[in-house]
Amino acid sequence: MISAFSILFLGALLSLLLHRSAWLKPFALLVLIEGMYFSGTSIGLSGFQSNEALGLFELILQWVLFALILHEKDDTTITQSLFIGAASVALLQSQTLLSFLISFEALSIISFVLLSHIKSSDQAEGAVKMFIAGAIATGMLLLGAAIYLMGGGSLQESIDIHANTFTLAGVFIMLFGLFYKLTIIPMHGWAVDTYALVRHSHAAILAGVAKTVVALATFKIFAPFLSEQIELSMPLLVVLAIITMTLGNFLALFQKRLSKILAYSSIAHAGYILLAFAAVKSEYASTGLLYMAIAYLFMQTAVFLVLDILRKRYDIQTLDELKGLASKNGMLAFFFTVQLLSLAGIPLLAGFLGKAVLFYAGVDAGLWYAVLIALLNSALSVGYYTWIIKHLYFDEAKKSFEGTNEKLPMLSQIILLSGTLYFGVFASIVFEVGNKF
C-alpha cells in the first residue's frame, strides 16, 4: 500500500546508492514531495492508523524536512533525514503499545546513527551524552512495559485505562522514559550539551523534528490513560511542567553561547508542551498541543539552521561574536529575528497562537495558576530573545562578515519563515482537525 511511510522508507534506502552523487539532494527532495501527496494515508499494517490531525502534521513535517535538506550539504545527513521522516510517520500512526515501542526505538536508533557522523571532539561528546540518555530512556521504557505486562496489560492494544498497581507503575515508568526525549527536568541534562555541541543541522533535527513527533505520539497513546487517572497524573505533570519551563528560561538568561541559549529555550518549551498532558481533560488540549507542535517545528528547526549558517560562514558561536551582523547580512538577521520573536510568543506569528491555544486549554482544565506561571515564563523568555536581537542590530560589529548568502540555505529559511507566518495568522485549519487525534 502506498503511503508517506513507504515512500520515505524506500526513498531512504535508494538514497544510499546515490551518496557522493549530485543527484542525491534532488532525489531526496522529490521523495519528500511525493510523500507529502500521500500524507495521512495509513501505513496499512496492523497497529498503525492515521487520521486528519496526523495527516496535517505529517504534511508539515515533510515540508520542514524539505527545507532542512535544501539547507544541508552532507550526504549522510540527507539520507538520515529521510529515515527519520519514515520513522516519525510510523511513530505518529502507532495505535498499539507494541507498534509505539518499535517505532520509538527506530527513531532513537536513527538519531544515534545521525550523530555518529563525528568530525570533532565536541561532536563526540554531544553524541555520547545523547547515547547514554537514550540508553537510559530505552531501559526505562522497556522496564515500564514489562511491569505493565505483569499487571495484565497487552502489547497488542493501546494503554489500558483501567489500571491496577502494576499497570499504573508501568505506565508512569514508561512516561518518565519518554520524558528523557522530551527534555523534561530532571531528565534534561543531556540535551543542553548535545544540542550545543553537535552539528547545528543535527540539533535542528533532534530539537525540532524528533521532539515534536515524540510529544504528539506520546499524547496520542497515553492521553486516555492520563485522563482516566487525572487525580494522580495532573499534579505530577503540572509540577514537572512548571519546573521545566521556569528553570529552562531562567538558565537561558545566563548563557553566552547561542546554542546553549536555544538549548535551554527548547527545554522551556518542553514545559509548555507538558501543559497539554496536564490539561488532558480539556477538549482543547489536543488542538493546543498540535498547534504548539506545528509552530515549534518551524521555529526550532529554523533557528538551529541559522546557527549552522553562522558557524560555517562566520565562525560565530557566542553573543559577543554576533554583534552587528544585521549591518552586514540583513537577510539572515531578519530570518533569525522573526523566528526568535515567534519563540517569544509575539502576536501574528505561529509561536503566539500555539501558546495561546495551549494556555487556553490549561485554563479550560482549571489549571489557571499553571497558565499564569507559564505566561510569566513567556514574558521572562522575551528578555533573552530580545538580548540576541539587540546584539544583531544595535551593537557595533567586532569582526568582519565577509561572503555572500548561499541561495539554498536562504531558500530553506524562506520556507520555514512562510510556515511561521502562515500559522501565525491562519488558525482554522488546525482547529478543524485538532480534536481528531
VOGU-3710 file (C-alpha; in Angstrom, 3 decimals, decimal comma):
1> misafsilfl> 0,000/0,000/0,000  1,385/3,405/-0,994  1,757/5,761/1,946  4,075/8,521/3,120  5,899/5,922/5,220  6,529/3,528/2,318  7,692/6,354/0,047  10,051/7,813/2,656  11,442/4,445/3,705  12,010/3,215/0,153
11> gallslllhr> 13,445/6,620/-0,797  15,863/6,479/2,131  17,068/3,023/1,081  17,557/4,103/-2,532  19,349/7,272/-1,448  22,134/5,073/-0,058  23,021/4,258/-3,665  23,352/7,948/-4,549  25,925/9,001/-1,962  28,629/11,301/-3,328
21> sawlkpfall> 26,409/11,952/-6,313  24,970/15,282/-7,448  21,612/13,511/-7,760  21,204/12,774/-4,043  19,676/16,073/-2,942  17,253/16,382/-5,902  16,210/12,755/-5,365  15,594/13,323/-1,623  13,534/16,441/-2,346  11,484/14,540/-4,918
31> vliegmyfsg> 10,850/11,767/-2,373  9,520/14,305/0,121  7,265/15,953/-2,472  5,806/12,544/-3,302  5,479/11,745/0,410  3,543/14,962/1,003  0,973/13,853/-1,559  0,259/10,694/0,446  0,348/12,338/3,906  -2,404/10,992/6,106
41> tsiglsgfqs> -2,551/7,643/4,318  -2,265/4,787/6,783  0,806/2,558/6,690  -1,538/-0,376/6,131  -0,128/-2,678/8,807  -1,783/-3,918/11,974  -1,169/-1,499/14,832  -0,911/1,629/12,682  -3,623/4,090/11,757  -3,775/7,696/10,579
51> nealglfeli> -6,325/10,493/10,930  -6,848/14,085/9,793  -4,764/15,682/12,547  -1,836/13,355/11,948  -2,183/13,803/8,193  -1,789/17,570/8,593  1,243/17,179/10,842  2,852/14,594/8,545  2,480/17,048/5,649  4,098/19,852/7,659
61> lqwvlfalil> 6,815/17,515/8,959  7,844/16,638/5,414  7,705/20,299/4,403  10,160/21,098/7,186  12,404/18,163/6,191  12,281/19,517/2,634  13,642/22,839/3,913  16,256/21,079/6,032  17,554/19,025/3,094  17,692/22,157/0,930
71> hekddttitq> 19,973/23,649/3,588  22,129/20,554/4,061  25,230/19,572/2,050  26,232/16,403/3,897  25,102/13,215/2,132  24,761/11,189/5,333  22,526/13,805/6,952  20,293/13,960/3,872  19,798/10,178/3,870  19,249/10,017/7,625
81> slfigaasva> 16,658/12,801/7,350  14,599/10,548/5,078  14,937/7,638/7,511  13,913/9,923/10,379  10,909/11,054/8,346  9,822/7,441/7,813  10,298/6,536/11,496  8,421/9,688/12,534  5,400/8,792/10,393  5,390/5,277/11,863
91> llqsqtllsf> 5,554/6,619/15,416  2,760/9,115/14,779  0,493/6,413/13,358  1,151/3,889/16,149  -2,089/2,631/17,689  -0,827/-0,166/19,947  1,853/-0,261/22,609  3,913/-2,695/20,517  3,920/-0,513/17,394  4,681/2,531/19,562
101> lisfealsii> 7,686/0,877/21,229  9,102/-0,402/17,930  8,662/2,930/16,154  10,101/4,888/19,080  13,209/2,720/19,159  13,567/3,001/15,385  13,523/6,798/15,666  16,040/6,653/18,528  18,445/4,351/16,681  18,333/6,506/13,543
111> sfvllshiks> 19,070/9,556/15,712  22,124/7,777/17,133  23,290/6,928/13,610  22,815/10,572/12,623  25,077/11,764/15,443  27,673/9,069/14,781  28,918/11,136/11,837  31,535/12,772/14,096  34,106/15,293/12,916  35,301/16,884/16,176
121> sdqaegavkm> 35,747/16,147/19,878  32,796/18,420/20,735  30,511/16,453/18,439  31,777/13,229/20,005  30,956/14,495/23,496  27,463/15,569/22,443  26,821/12,249/20,728  27,998/10,196/23,712  25,778/12,135/26,118  22,777/11,581/23,886
131> fiagaiatgm> 23,622/7,888/23,556  23,775/7,488/27,352  20,497/9,372/27,832  18,917/7,323/25,048  20,046/4,083/26,677  18,515/5,157/29,984  15,274/6,168/28,250  15,091/2,835/26,437  15,794/0,942/29,651  13,024/2,774/31,493
141> lllgaaiylm> 10,609/2,314/28,603  11,218/-1,439/28,446  11,138/-1,795/32,240  7,846/0,073/32,365  6,428/-2,078/29,564  7,471/-5,267/31,387  5,794/-4,140/34,630  2,731/-3,065/32,643  2,506/-6,558/31,118  2,889/-8,131/34,580
151> gggslqesid> -0,245/-6,244/35,578  -2,228/-7,761/32,738  -1,642/-5,141/30,051  -1,306/-6,106/26,405  1,156/-5,089/23,715  -1,476/-5,602/21,023  -3,734/-2,818/22,308  -3,446/0,794/23,360  -2,773/1,647/27,000  -5,391/0,105/29,311
161> ihantftlag> -7,149/2,939/31,151  -8,409/0,637/33,933  -5,140/0,372/35,810  -4,101/-1,778/38,741  -0,957/-1,238/40,791  1,374/-2,898/38,293  -0,050/-1,297/35,155  -0,156/2,085/36,870  3,500/1,832/37,875  4,457/0,526/34,440
171> vfimlfglfy> 2,775/3,382/32,575  4,395/6,078/34,705  7,837/4,480/34,317  7,309/4,455/30,552  6,283/8,117/30,661  9,411/9,068/32,568  11,477/7,242/29,957  9,745/9,253/27,236  10,339/12,451/29,209  14,057/11,944/28,560
181> kltiipmhgw> 13,361/12,507/24,861  11,101/15,452/25,635  13,839/17,010/27,852  11,569/17,363/30,878  13,504/18,375/34,002  15,190/16,490/35,718  15,628/14,288/32,593  17,069/17,189/30,605  20,801/17,269/31,362  21,942/15,544/28,178
191> avdtyalvrh> 20,029/17,902/25,886  21,915/21,091/26,733  25,311/19,712/25,783  24,036/17,612/22,898  22,165/20,482/21,219  25,083/22,833/21,844  27,945/20,562/20,797  26,708/18,539/17,831  26,347/19,981/14,336  23,555/22,553/14,393
201> shaailagva> 21,722/20,926/11,494  21,641/17,730/13,583  20,395/19,715/16,582  17,633/21,080/14,334  16,517/17,506/13,630  16,720/16,414/17,274  15,188/19,504/18,879  12,823/20,495/16,093  11,664/17,268/14,452  12,188/14,351/16,847
211> ktvvalatfk> 10,936/16,134/19,961  7,649/17,268/18,403  6,998/13,841/16,909  7,584/12,113/20,260  5,342/14,652/22,038  2,400/14,119/19,677  2,775/10,321/19,555  3,055/10,090/23,342  -0,036/12,235/23,840  -1,982/10,188/21,316
221> ifapflseqi> -1,351/6,837/23,015  -1,199/7,917/26,682  -3,908/10,616/26,804  -6,822/8,232/27,563  -4,882/6,770/30,487  -3,888/10,197/31,837  -7,490/11,363/31,567  -8,743/8,344/33,496  -6,059/8,752/36,185  -6,374/12,548/36,291
231> elsmpllvvl> -6,254/12,888/40,091  -2,834/11,234/40,152  -1,391/12,435/36,856  -2,389/16,095/36,839  -0,487/17,275/39,967  2,668/15,446/38,870  2,539/16,777/35,308  1,786/20,339/36,441  4,769/20,357/38,805  7,086/18,968/36,113
241> aiitmtlgnf> 5,776/21,481/33,556  6,283/24,466/35,872  9,781/23,387/36,935  10,826/22,661/33,350  9,654/25,948/31,846  10,928/28,035/34,759  14,410/26,541/35,038  14,766/26,380/31,263  14,015/30,090/30,845  15,952/31,149/33,939
251> lalfqkrlsk> 19,126/29,294/32,950  18,922/30,617/29,377  19,326/34,154/30,745  22,889/33,445/31,894  24,259/31,818/28,746  26,708/33,473/26,370  26,855/30,722/23,763  23,989/30,973/21,267  23,455/27,228/21,023  23,110/26,921/24,803
261> ilayssiaha> 20,587/29,768/24,930  18,461/27,990/22,353  19,003/24,618/24,043  17,594/25,939/27,320  14,822/27,644/25,354  13,978/24,236/23,896  13,781/22,780/27,402  11,469/25,607/28,479  9,182/24,875/25,528  9,020/21,247/26,645
271> gyillafaav> 7,468/22,604/29,839  4,804/24,450/27,847  4,118/21,315/25,818  3,691/19,287/29,014  0,777/21,557/29,965  -1,274/19,810/27,274  -0,696/16,486/29,062  -1,784/18,021/32,371  -4,847/19,620/30,748  -5,852/16,384/29,011
281> kseyastgll> -9,457/16,728/30,267  -9,926/19,863/28,193  -11,351/19,423/24,707  -8,753/21,956/23,542  -5,721/20,036/24,851  -5,085/18,085/21,644  -5,649/21,181/19,495  -3,283/23,216/21,667  -0,609/20,534/21,522  -0,963/20,141/17,745
291> ymaiaylfmq> -0,727/23,903/17,201  2,259/24,228/19,507  3,991/21,281/17,823  3,493/22,814/14,368  4,773/26,214/15,480  7,704/24,722/17,364  8,648/22,542/14,393  9,078/25,592/12,168  10,690/27,848/14,781  13,178/25,484/16,346
301> tavflvldil> 14,326/23,987/13,068  14,833/27,463/11,606  16,881/28,912/14,474  19,275/25,966/14,650  19,765/26,107/10,883  20,580/29,816/11,259  23,186/28,844/13,873  24,560/26,332/11,363  24,996/29,130/8,812  26,563/31,426/11,413
311> rkrydiqtld> 29,085/28,801/12,485  30,055/27,644/8,996  30,194/31,028/7,275  31,329/33,412/10,014  32,550/31,131/12,848  30,014/32,762/15,183  29,134/30,829/18,330  28,666/33,455/21,068  26,591/36,559/21,632  29,692/38,753/21,532
321> elkglaskng> 30,654/37,435/18,098  27,123/38,067/16,814  27,301/41,825/17,320  26,480/43,918/14,286  25,534/41,048/11,983  22,435/42,891/10,720  24,548/45,666/9,203  26,436/43,125/7,075  23,843/40,417/6,459  20,406/41,908/6,939
331> mlaffftvql> 18,554/38,987/5,349  19,956/36,355/7,712  19,440/38,673/10,697  15,806/39,161/9,636  15,119/35,417/9,425  16,722/34,887/12,844  14,808/37,787/14,394  11,360/36,718/13,220  11,822/33,148/14,450  13,118/34,394/17,821
341> lslagiplla> 10,081/36,677/18,164  7,859/33,715/17,358  9,573/31,643/20,054  8,910/34,527/22,440  5,209/34,437/21,546  4,817/37,735/19,715  1,374/38,126/18,008  0,867/37,374/14,299  3,493/34,631/14,494  2,891/30,893/14,945
351> gflgkavlfy> 4,515/30,782/18,375  1,916/33,208/19,745  -1,117/31,226/18,591  0,500/27,952/19,624  0,958/29,207/23,171  -2,435/30,938/23,214  -4,383/27,778/22,348  -2,266/25,662/24,690  -2,739/28,107/27,571  -6,472/28,288/26,891
361> agvdaglwya> -6,646/24,518/27,231  -4,926/24,865/30,613  -7,464/27,442/31,795  -10,320/25,295/30,472  -8,968/22,391/32,559  -8,860/24,568/35,699  -5,082/24,998/35,685  -5,217/28,804/35,726  -2,345/29,004/38,232  -0,077/26,929/35,965
371> vliallnsal> -1,076/29,069/32,970  -0,280/32,235/34,945  3,203/30,882/35,693  3,557/29,919/32,011  2,640/33,488/30,985  5,249/34,891/33,370  7,778/32,462/31,926  6,896/33,526/28,405  7,480/37,145/29,435  10,804/36,130/31,009
381> svgyytwiik> 11,891/34,480/27,768  11,396/37,760/25,902  14,434/39,011/27,825  16,989/36,686/26,277  15,384/36,652/22,836  15,445/40,451/22,628  19,006/40,410/24,007  20,055/38,387/20,973  18,184/40,798/18,687  19,869/43,740/20,396
391> hlyfdeakks> 23,273/42,256/19,579  22,179/41,745/15,983  21,015/45,292/15,308  22,249/47,744/17,916  25,838/46,744/18,709  28,910/47,553/16,699  30,454/44,642/14,837  33,659/43,253/16,322  34,539/41,056/13,358  34,190/41,148/9,615
401> fegtneklpm> 31,305/39,362/7,952  32,630/38,516/4,530  30,893/36,402/1,934  27,555/36,306/0,152  24,429/34,402/1,067  24,169/30,950/-0,477  20,875/30,524/-2,292  19,693/27,143/-0,976  20,116/27,880/2,778  18,300/31,196/2,239
411> lsqiillsgt> 15,503/29,421/0,355  15,294/26,968/3,244  14,830/29,880/5,655  12,124/31,383/3,442  10,205/28,095/3,517  10,416/27,880/7,313  9,510/31,552/7,688  6,446/31,048/5,495  5,208/28,385/7,912  5,771/30,605/10,934
421> lyfgvfasiv> 3,898/33,473/9,279  1,080/31,359/7,838  0,223/29,595/11,084  0,542/32,890/12,936  -2,421/34,246/11,007  -4,485/31,317/9,726  -5,621/29,075/12,577  -8,771/27,487/11,182  -7,034/24,537/9,533  -5,603/23,415/12,892
431> fevgnkf> -8,874/23,932/14,782  -10,745/21,859/12,200  -8,648/18,757/12,852  -7,077/19,373/16,266  -9,611/17,319/18,232  -9,440/14,367/15,838  -6,401/12,555/17,184
//
